[in-house]
Amino acid sequence: MPHFIQAKSILNKTKRRDSWFLDDYTINPYSGCSFNCLFCYIRGSKYGVHMEEKLAVKENAAALLDKALTLRARKGQYGYIVLSSATDPYLQIEKDTRITRVLLEVILKHRFPLHVITRSDLIVRDFDLLDEIKNQAILPSDLTGLAPSGVLITFSFSTTNDAIAHIFEPGATPPSARLNAMARCLSGDFHTGVSLMPLLPYISDTSKHLHEMMGSFQRVGARYVMPASLTLFGNGPSGSKVLVMRAISKHFPDLTEKYRRFFEGKTAMPDYYLDALQKKMKELSRQYALPDSIIDWPQTTPEADSEALS
């Protein structure tokens, strides 16, 4: 069972905004995650093999956020809040705790723009608040005219195959349900797209699988697809590298030697693989008319760069 804790802080200011996720701030309503994805980067001894066993609810999150955003708004320090960066904001327990929903009310009160990243379909419950945030949010001045909306919704996928997802994301909402939720978000006029992270080498990054996924995203009307490959960490019993390798040996034994060769002593796939994947995803992005970023960033010229440096 999850336990309730008193957090010391809730709003994290990022050192530098990521060009993909536009995170000026991040919030994590929970500590730990019941989705228990084997490849999750926060895995390790702190949470154990079954992350849901260490799940904690930050019961004072709303009060902390209200105080923090009052100060930020007073100083005009508006920026995108990413919900969440280290755990999903729409875990199964959210149906009962409603912590994320209360945080949305605070965000609306202070008119901060929002980026929700989730592997759940529960987000449809909060369309009323999200729509108000979208209409009232104050964008950061340097993103005015670039950011498409005051609310961004990104659904995370490693695959769109429910059976494969159950192996690597055992507690998460099935991809088929996520796709249905995406369609509802887009019908509700929310700027919605995909974090295709991580793609699983030789499983969900095959040409056939990629075409199937991109076709599915195109059919529901996704506005963007942001892809990235798999990274694995930790050699302990609860590390992502150990857990993914165990799943590969059990469910994809013919890939065991490839994974061992690629990840033994390393955290990421080799450069030649990453270069080929990037090229392939650029081609698919054009083919399916699915941009690979939320913002179409202005292209700088060499002359402009020289002027900026002078």
Secondary structure, 3 states (H helix, E strand, C coil): CCEEECCCCCEEECCCCCCCCCCCEEECCEECCCCCCCCCCCCCCCCCCCHHHHCEEECCHHHHHHHHHHHHHHCCCCCCEEECCCCCCCCCCHHHHCHHHHHHHHHHHHCCCEEEEECCCHHHHHHHHHHHHHHHCCCCHHHCCCCCCCEEEEEECCCCCHHHHHHHCCCCCCHHHHHHHHHHHHHCCCEEEEEEEEECCCCCCCHHHHHHHHHHHHHHCCCCEEEEECECCCCCCCCHHHHHHHHHHHHCHHHHHHHHHHHCCCCECCHHHHHHHHHHHHHHHHHCCCCCCCCCCCCCCHHHHHHHHC
